[in-house]
Amino acid sequence: MKHEPFYSILAILIIHFTSPISAQQPIVLTLEQTINIAADSSLEAFRSKNMYLADYWQFRTYKAERLPSLALNLFPAEYDREIVRRYDSGDDRDVYREQQSFYSAGNLEVKQNFDLTGGSFFVNSNLGYMRSFGANTYTQFTSVPVRIGYQQSLLGYNPFKWQKKIEPLKFEKAKKQFLYNIEQVSEQATTAFFELATAQSAFDLAKENLASTDTLYRIGEQRQRIASITQADLLTLKLDAVNARNTLQNAEIALKRAMFSLASYLNFDKNTEIQLRLPERPRDMVISVEQATSFARENNPVFLDLQRQILEGEQQVDKTRKESLFNATLNASIGFNQVANTFKEVYQNPMQQDVVAFSISIPIVDWGVRKGKYNIAQNSLNVTRISARQNELSIEEDVIMTIGDFNVQQNLISSAEEAQKLSQMAYSETKQRFIIGKADINSLTLAFQRQQQAQNNYIQALKNYWLSYYKIRKLTLYDFEKDLPLSNLFDYKHGM
């Protein structure tokens, strides 16, 4: 389907929302315009955009966590006044003494995560101030002008490595999910469009039938006077006129409901009057099942989500396996520090500070807890892989069946269009023959019913064709008319 330029859709929206008498002016919509307005203004489209933005900012957060972070940590004030136990070396005993002190500190740190090993580099600078009150009053400053360090779990689980695999996949899935949801909006808009088209067609036929039955009843009255038809035939014509009036009223109610439903879906005013122009017969299109299946595997967000689930299962297996072994951590840093009674002196002649810490944690007896967790993770991964394969087969089957339906609908449109034209000609001819007395009432009624059925079949064939087409686009995220992936048209930049 060829999408109309954006400005034409924008013009419809401007006229609708700015005109003071928009409720009285009918809006004429094609199927293309209906779909484009739904993709831009419907509540479902708005929901899809916000779902995408949530995933987008989650990915931005992940990317930001890969960059150096700068943090300033302040402890502006801490005042203590309490009685504490202290050792008196002169009397060689513990005594209780009153203590008053004030403490303040600050820390500036730059940190960078290292994905390859799962460790973190850091550079920081610290400054502390302490003042003690009472009989022995004194003031001290302590500083670490600069310290460079690295901390690492040597044999443990590396979450950074798995995030690097999973997060980009999740964001790619979010983009494909957004396109998938928009194509789903196209399906829903197509359904609402043709429901209104069917209601409009039924209403137009009901009006035409009412006018025709009234005319035929008046003719029947004249022919009954000359004994051309029986009283029973005249009563049948009158009954047809009464039924036609009732049918028109029911068709009008159904039309209002279908119009309200489409207006609500497009986020229009509930009193908006909409008139539709049915799409012309679409050109024949050949879609290869193998090609469509390949596109579905490549583009369908479900396949990406299945890949994510398998990766997360493998991540959990890796985590539980390594946690079941012994773990070793390393924390090393080198820098300078100093302590002095004045702020000026605390940064003079700093002394070298070296810190190296190495720790090992070895599980000895845990009664099978770690092994149980590992087996649970491994079995869950196996279940995920089996479920993924089942979902893959289900989607492939859906693609194959939908393409089969699409091909059938192409043939049905041609025959339904021919049947519609023939039924209109047959009804018109039967009506004229009845007027001149060469056809009976049963033939006329049957001809009208056939015309009505043919019209409904034609609209239904168009509806099924476009629903099948947009379902194929949704499953494959591929535009077969333009022969390119829908992701090439992905340009949703809001919030970026």
C-alpha angles and dihedrals in degrees: 000000000000111000115221120238116279094243093062090056090045090053091055091051093047092050091046098048100035104041112095091213097042090125089062097043112079116228115223112213135184122205090255092053092046092053094046093049090048091051090051107035112018120110090238090056090048090052091050092050092052092047088054092048091053090054091043093056090045088057091046088054090052091050091048090053089060091060127078113277126212119204133178114203117191132188098186100182143358120174122188128187113171146123112259135180115251135175115246106209092191093059094027094230143100117262136181116242135176114247131192122183142161123208133187131169145168136197131195115193137178114198132186125186117219110215098195096062102017092239132122133230118209140184118192144166126205136194126183134183128197131179124184121202132201133054092338103044118180142152129218137182125199126191143180102198092190136349128181120197149157131212124194142169099224102199101012138101116300109211093179092064092055094043089055089058100038106038098058089047091051091051092048088051090050091056092048090045090054091053090045091053092049090053088050088054087054089055092049093046090050091052092050091045095054093041087059091042090053091048092048091049091050090048093049091048090047091053091047091047092049092052090046095048092048089052093046091048091054090048089047090054090055093046091047090057089060092043091246091133132024127251088250090057090049091051089050090054090050090048089051089053093050092047090048090054091050091046090053092053092050091046090052091053091049090048093053092049093049091046092049090049094053093043091051092048091051089048092244126145109284091239094054113131112220128193120191134213111208115230117252121251105292121237118258114268129191115210118185115226092215092050093047092049090051091051091049091053090049101042112019110109091218090066090050090049090051089053089051092051091051092048091050089049090052089047091055092048090051091048096049093043094054093042088056089062128065116282130218127193132192127202116178133166140164128197145109135282139179142179126208143155094244134046092236094055096045091076095044122100096350117200123234116261120203124181126178120169125179122180135179128197116196121184111219108167122009099142093243098306095131093043090049092052091050093050091048090052092047093049091046089053090052090051090049092052092049092047090048091054092049091051091048091054091047093054092046089051090049090052092050094048093045092051089049090052090047093054091048092049091054089060093042093055091058094050093040091053091050091047091051093054093045093049092051091051092045094050093047091049093046091048092054092047090051091052091055091043100252097113132050130229095258092057091049093049092047091049091052093048090051091050091050092047092047091051092050091047091052093051091045091051090052090047094050091047094054093041090053091046095052092043089056089050090049094049095045102026086220131128104220093185094057092030097228138106116266088232087072087065093048105123104144100143101159111135095011 
